[in-house]
Amino acid sequence: MTIHSRGFDFLKEVDVRLSVELGRTDMKLKDVLALGEDSVVMLERLTDELLDVHVNGKLIARGEIIAQGNRFGLRIVEMAGAAAAGESAA
């Protein structure tokens, strides 16, 4: 049985959640409860590191923040697994 790609076109209309992770940190609950306006939470990610792009919780790409007009955007820099695929081809 052969499945043609156009048979899955209906999947292109399925809603998914795309999220971009700026960074993470571990905190004690007492420190979270002490947060307020003007609190600063330092994240583990460095300012020049790419951000993780997830679809439904699965890493699909990495990118960088851009400003377009008065909104933030995301420029995809690499697709997940693309570096590993390129290395194996060499």
MODELLER restraints for C-alpha pairs under 7 A, 6 or more apart:
rsr = mdl.restraints
at = mdl.atoms
rsr.add(forms.Gaussian(group=physical.xy_distance, feature=features.Distance(at['CA:16:A'], at['CA:55:A']), mean=6.51, stdev=0.5))
rsr.add(forms.Gaussian(group=physical.xy_distance, feature=features.Distance(at['CA:16:A'], at['CA:56:A']), mean=6.16, stdev=0.5))
rsr.add(forms.Gaussian(group=physical.xy_distance, feature=features.Distance(at['CA:17:A'], at['CA:55:A']), mean=5.53, stdev=0.5))
rsr.add(forms.Gaussian(group=physical.xy_distance, feature=features.Distance(at['CA:17:A'], at['CA:56:A']), mean=5.21, stdev=0.5))
rsr.add(forms.Gaussian(group=physical.xy_distance, feature=features.Distance(at['CA:18:A'], at['CA:54:A']), mean=5.63, stdev=0.5))
rsr.add(forms.Gaussian(group=physical.xy_distance, feature=features.Distance(at['CA:18:A'], at['CA:55:A']), mean=4.52, stdev=0.5))
rsr.add(forms.Gaussian(group=physical.xy_distance, feature=features.Distance(at['CA:18:A'], at['CA:56:A']), mean=6.50, stdev=0.5))
rsr.add(forms.Gaussian(group=physical.xy_distance, feature=features.Distance(at['CA:19:A'], at['CA:53:A']), mean=5.85, stdev=0.5))
rsr.add(forms.Gaussian(group=physical.xy_distance, feature=features.Distance(at['CA:19:A'], at['CA:54:A']), mean=5.23, stdev=0.5))
rsr.add(forms.Gaussian(group=physical.xy_distance, feature=features.Distance(at['CA:19:A'], at['CA:55:A']), mean=6.48, stdev=0.5))
rsr.add(forms.Gaussian(group=physical.xy_distance, feature=features.Distance(at['CA:20:A'], at['CA:51:A']), mean=6.58, stdev=0.5))
rsr.add(forms.Gaussian(group=physical.xy_distance, feature=features.Distance(at['CA:20:A'], at['CA:52:A']), mean=5.67, stdev=0.5))
rsr.add(forms.Gaussian(group=physical.xy_distance, feature=features.Distance(at['CA:20:A'], at['CA:53:A']), mean=4.60, stdev=0.5))
rsr.add(forms.Gaussian(group=physical.xy_distance, feature=features.Distance(at['CA:20:A'], at['CA:54:A']), mean=6.28, stdev=0.5))
rsr.add(forms.Gaussian(group=physical.xy_distance, feature=features.Distance(at['CA:21:A'], at['CA:51:A']), mean=5.92, stdev=0.5))
rsr.add(forms.Gaussian(group=physical.xy_distance, feature=features.Distance(at['CA:21:A'], at['CA:52:A']), mean=5.26, stdev=0.5))
rsr.add(forms.Gaussian(group=physical.xy_distance, feature=features.Distance(at['CA:21:A'], at['CA:53:A']), mean=6.53, stdev=0.5))
rsr.add(forms.Gaussian(group=physical.xy_distance, feature=features.Distance(at['CA:22:A'], at['CA:51:A']), mean=5.79, stdev=0.5))
rsr.add(forms.Gaussian(group=physical.xy_distance, feature=features.Distance(at['CA:23:A'], at['CA:43:A']), mean=5.40, stdev=0.5))
rsr.add(forms.Gaussian(group=physical.xy_distance, feature=features.Distance(at['CA:23:A'], at['CA:44:A']), mean=6.07, stdev=0.5))
rsr.add(forms.Gaussian(group=physical.xy_distance, feature=features.Distance(at['CA:23:A'], at['CA:45:A']), mean=5.29, stdev=0.5))
rsr.add(forms.Gaussian(group=physical.xy_distance, feature=features.Distance(at['CA:24:A'], at['CA:43:A']), mean=5.28, stdev=0.5))
rsr.add(forms.Gaussian(group=physical.xy_distance, feature=features.Distance(at['CA:24:A'], at['CA:44:A']), mean=5.78, stdev=0.5))
rsr.add(forms.Gaussian(group=physical.xy_distance, feature=features.Distance(at['CA:25:A'], at['CA:43:A']), mean=5.26, stdev=0.5))
rsr.add(forms.Gaussian(group=physical.xy_distance, feature=features.Distance(at['CA:25:A'], at['CA:44:A']), mean=5.86, stdev=0.5))
rsr.add(forms.Gaussian(group=physical.xy_distance, feature=features.Distance(at['CA:50:A'], at['CA:62:A']), mean=5.74, stdev=0.5))
rsr.add(forms.Gaussian(group=physical.xy_distance, feature=features.Distance(at['CA:50:A'], at['CA:63:A']), mean=5.25, stdev=0.5))
rsr.add(forms.Gaussian(group=physical.xy_distance, feature=features.Distance(at['CA:50:A'], at['CA:64:A']), mean=5.54, stdev=0.5))
rsr.add(forms.Gaussian(group=physical.xy_distance, feature=features.Distance(at['CA:51:A'], at['CA:62:A']), mean=5.35, stdev=0.5))
rsr.add(forms.Gaussian(group=physical.xy_distance, feature=features.Distance(at['CA:51:A'], at['CA:63:A']), mean=5.21, stdev=0.5))
rsr.add(forms.Gaussian(group=physical.xy_distance, feature=features.Distance(at['CA:51:A'], at['CA:64:A']), mean=5.97, stdev=0.5))
rsr.add(forms.Gaussian(group=physical.xy_distance, feature=features.Distance(at['CA:52:A'], at['CA:59:A']), mean=6.69, stdev=0.5))
rsr.add(forms.Gaussian(group=physical.xy_distance, feature=features.Distance(at['CA:52:A'], at['CA:61:A']), mean=6.31, stdev=0.5))
rsr.add(forms.Gaussian(group=physical.xy_distance, feature=features.Distance(at['CA:52:A'], at['CA:62:A']), mean=4.74, stdev=0.5))
rsr.add(forms.Gaussian(group=physical.xy_distance, feature=features.Distance(at['CA:52:A'], at['CA:63:A']), mean=6.70, stdev=0.5))
rsr.add(forms.Gaussian(group=physical.xy_distance, feature=features.Distance(at['CA:53:A'], at['CA:59:A']), mean=5.81, stdev=0.5))
rsr.add(forms.Gaussian(group=physical.xy_distance, feature=features.Distance(at['CA:53:A'], at['CA:60:A']), mean=5.94, stdev=0.5))
rsr.add(forms.Gaussian(group=physical.xy_distance, feature=features.Distance(at['CA:53:A'], at['CA:61:A']), mean=5.09, stdev=0.5))
rsr.add(forms.Gaussian(group=physical.xy_distance, feature=features.Distance(at['CA:53:A'], at['CA:62:A']), mean=5.48, stdev=0.5))
rsr.add(forms.Gaussian(group=physical.xy_distance, feature=features.Distance(at['CA:54:A'], at['CA:60:A']), mean=5.57, stdev=0.5))
rsr.add(forms.Gaussian(group=physical.xy_distance, feature=features.Distance(at['CA:59:A'], at['CA:80:A']), mean=6.67, stdev=0.5))
rsr.add(forms.Gaussian(group=physical.xy_distance, feature=features.Distance(at['CA:60:A'], at['CA:79:A']), mean=6.02, stdev=0.5))
rsr.add(forms.Gaussian(group=physical.xy_distance, feature=features.Distance(at['CA:60:A'], at['CA:80:A']), mean=4.92, stdev=0.5))
rsr.add(forms.Gaussian(group=physical.xy_distance, feature=features.Distance(at['CA:61:A'], at['CA:76:A']), mean=6.80, stdev=0.5))
rsr.add(forms.Gaussian(group=physical.xy_distance, feature=features.Distance(at['CA:61:A'], at['CA:78:A']), mean=5.65, stdev=0.5))
rsr.add(forms.Gaussian(group=physical.xy_distance, feature=features.Distance(at['CA:61:A'], at['CA:79:A']), mean=4.09, stdev=0.5))
rsr.add(forms.Gaussian(group=physical.xy_distance, feature=features.Distance(at['CA:61:A'], at['CA:80:A']), mean=4.59, stdev=0.5))
rsr.add(forms.Gaussian(group=physical.xy_distance, feature=features.Distance(at['CA:62:A'], at['CA:76:A']), mean=6.00, stdev=0.5))
rsr.add(forms.Gaussian(group=physical.xy_distance, feature=features.Distance(at['CA:62:A'], at['CA:77:A']), mean=5.90, stdev=0.5))
rsr.add(forms.Gaussian(group=physical.xy_distance, feature=features.Distance(at['CA:62:A'], at['CA:78:A']), mean=5.38, stdev=0.5))
rsr.add(forms.Gaussian(group=physical.xy_distance, feature=features.Distance(at['CA:62:A'], at['CA:79:A']), mean=6.32, stdev=0.5))
rsr.add(forms.Gaussian(group=physical.xy_distance, feature=features.Distance(at['CA:62:A'], at['CA:80:A']), mean=6.99, stdev=0.5))
rsr.add(forms.Gaussian(group=physical.xy_distance, feature=features.Distance(at['CA:63:A'], at['CA:74:A']), mean=6.24, stdev=0.5))
rsr.add(forms.Gaussian(group=physical.xy_distance, feature=features.Distance(at['CA:63:A'], at['CA:75:A']), mean=5.33, stdev=0.5))
rsr.add(forms.Gaussian(group=physical.xy_distance, feature=features.Distance(at['CA:63:A'], at['CA:76:A']), mean=4.24, stdev=0.5))
rsr.add(forms.Gaussian(group=physical.xy_distance, feature=features.Distance(at['CA:63:A'], at['CA:77:A']), mean=4.78, stdev=0.5))
rsr.add(forms.Gaussian(group=physical.xy_distance, feature=features.Distance(at['CA:63:A'], at['CA:78:A']), mean=6.72, stdev=0.5))
rsr.add(forms.Gaussian(group=physical.xy_distance, feature=features.Distance(at['CA:64:A'], at['CA:74:A']), mean=5.60, stdev=0.5))
rsr.add(forms.Gaussian(group=physical.xy_distance, feature=features.Distance(at['CA:64:A'], at['CA:75:A']), mean=5.34, stdev=0.5))
rsr.add(forms.Gaussian(group=physical.xy_distance, feature=features.Distance(at['CA:64:A'], at['CA:76:A']), mean=6.70, stdev=0.5))
rsr.add(forms.Gaussian(group=physical.xy_distance, feature=features.Distance(at['CA:65:A'], at['CA:72:A']), mean=6.72, stdev=0.5))
rsr.add(forms.Gaussian(group=physical.xy_distance, feature=features.Distance(at['CA:65:A'], at['CA:73:A']), mean=5.77, stdev=0.5))
rsr.add(forms.Gaussian(group=physical.xy_distance, feature=features.Distance(at['CA:65:A'], at['CA:74:A']), mean=4.70, stdev=0.5))
rsr.add(forms.Gaussian(group=physical.xy_distance, feature=features.Distance(at['CA:65:A'], at['CA:75:A']), mean=6.39, stdev=0.5))
rsr.add(forms.Gaussian(group=physical.xy_distance, feature=features.Distance(at['CA:66:A'], at['CA:72:A']), mean=5.83, stdev=0.5))
rsr.add(forms.Gaussian(group=physical.xy_distance, feature=features.Distance(at['CA:66:A'], at['CA:73:A']), mean=5.03, stdev=0.5))
rsr.add(forms.Gaussian(group=physical.xy_distance, feature=features.Distance(at['CA:66:A'], at['CA:74:A']), mean=5.68, stdev=0.5))
rsr.add(forms.Gaussian(group=physical.xy_distance, feature=features.Distance(at['CA:66:A'], at['CA:75:A']), mean=6.67, stdev=0.5))
rsr.add(forms.Gaussian(group=physical.xy_distance, feature=features.Distance(at['CA:67:A'], at['CA:73:A']), mean=5.83, stdev=0.5))
